[in-house]
Amino acid sequence: MVNYLSNSETVIKMTDCSVLLPLKTNQTGDFRREVVQSILGGEIFKNRKKRSYVRAINKVSLEIKKGERIGVVGSNGSGKTTFLKTISGVYAPQEGKIDINVDMVSLLNLGFGMQPELSGEENLANLCVQFNLNVKQTINRAQEILDFSQLGEFFYQPVKTYSSGMRMRLLLAVATLSPADMLVMDEWFSTGDASFRLRADKRISKHLDRSGILILASHNIGLLQKWTSKTIWFHRGEIKKIGKTDDITREYLEFSKL
Amino acid sequence: MSSVILDLKKGFKNYNQWFYLSYLSIKRRYAMSIIGPNWTLIANTFFILSVSFLFSGLNQKVFSDYFVFLCFGYLIWTYIIEFVNSGNMIFLNQKIDISNGAPNLTGLVLKFTFMQMLLFAHNLPLIIITLFFVELSLWGCVLAFFAFVIITINMFLFLIWAGTLCARFRDVSLLIATIMRIMFFLTPIIWHPDTAVGTLRNYFVIYNPFHYAISVFRDSLIGSIDPFNWYIVLFMTVINLFIALIFFGLAKKHLVYWVQ
């Protein structure tokens, strides 16, 4: 259930949220289920109709307030992306409820909003629709996008010729054209090189000038320590710990070494 | 249901953006092709001329009469069939955008609809040339235009409910493809509905929704308008609207899980 909050410091409130993702096969045997479950996060189960589901996040409760810069860590399959998609409103949780009162931009996938056969310039219109921007105004700001993304001649080439870093630069350049209250980014952001990250840092700070909420999922601990003050550690679909980024990332690294 | 209305309102509000995106989709589809979307016109002209030559001879009909009948019927059939065959996968084909927060599902359906309209517009030269073979009336042209609009509305609504149904049950898409393969022959496109009267074949005319959709467009241009066909098409539109709203209302929040 998704509700929208009235004006308050809390912009997102999750109460006992669980997201169940359907699995394509119903043939999951007990042994295979155990193996998958031990490697990945969530519990795999069958419902009354004998359909298989994975509990990607389980009974997650938390509040996100204005001005918070939150990092998300966890091993592969721990529920980070599902969490980001839930707070972005992509997944409506089947159990629990989520209240959202924020104007956000979510960058969850590098292929999002882009048609590979079209050039970066032509894809601007696609990206505008995805980010609720005006197409004409955005096309008029193509030079600004080009300057920030530094794609050069590649801007006029098909996106299928781009590296993942180049795609990310274009995506971020368009997504941050207009200010928003919250920016949600998945771990692919780490694909950018060092010089781009410096430019991105300035641009994102400017972009988040109103209430400045940033949610960043990454395996890059350095990036999290630089950009976030608070970190959520996901483990097997549940929140293992929330706290200061330095403390949580240190504990997470120690845990990962085991 | 309110989220469905909101989605529809948002989609129609930004119709110009979706129209531009449909143009880009056509550009992408025909990337590297010299003739591009004009292949639609070439392929249809070639097919209609060949079949007219063959079947007018076999059925001992006047070539021009049969050509006119086939041309209008076949062109509107190709328009419908593109929606039915390709459109039912509309949400599955957009799964990357949907599973990463596509803001508007109605917009995706509008984009596909505009794309098909633009592709159909490439047939206009053939339609205009064919109009020289009929006794043209302004009323007929106006009715044909309305027929095109109402068929488009029906197809838009079909995309919504068939798209959600096919996202949930993957076999439905294959079932539709199987049915549509034979529907071309069962629908009066290459044969005249009058030839079925008094035979078992007449059931394929009476109980065939495609027959009514094609007839309102074709007969308006040919000049043999039957109000009954219009009543049926309007009735189908109302039914289609209800089904689309119910399906979209029930399935909208689950769609993101189904397209994974």
Interface residues (C-beta under 8 A of the other chain):
Chain A: L21 P22 K24 K85 S88 G89 V90 Y91 A92 S106 L108 N109 G111 F112 G113 Q115 E117 L118 E122 A125 N126 C128 V129 Q130 N132 V135 P158
Chain B: N14 N16 Q17 W18 Y20 L21 L24 S25 K27 R28 A31 I96 D97 S99 N100 G101 A102 P103 N104 G107 K253 V256 Y257 W258 Q260
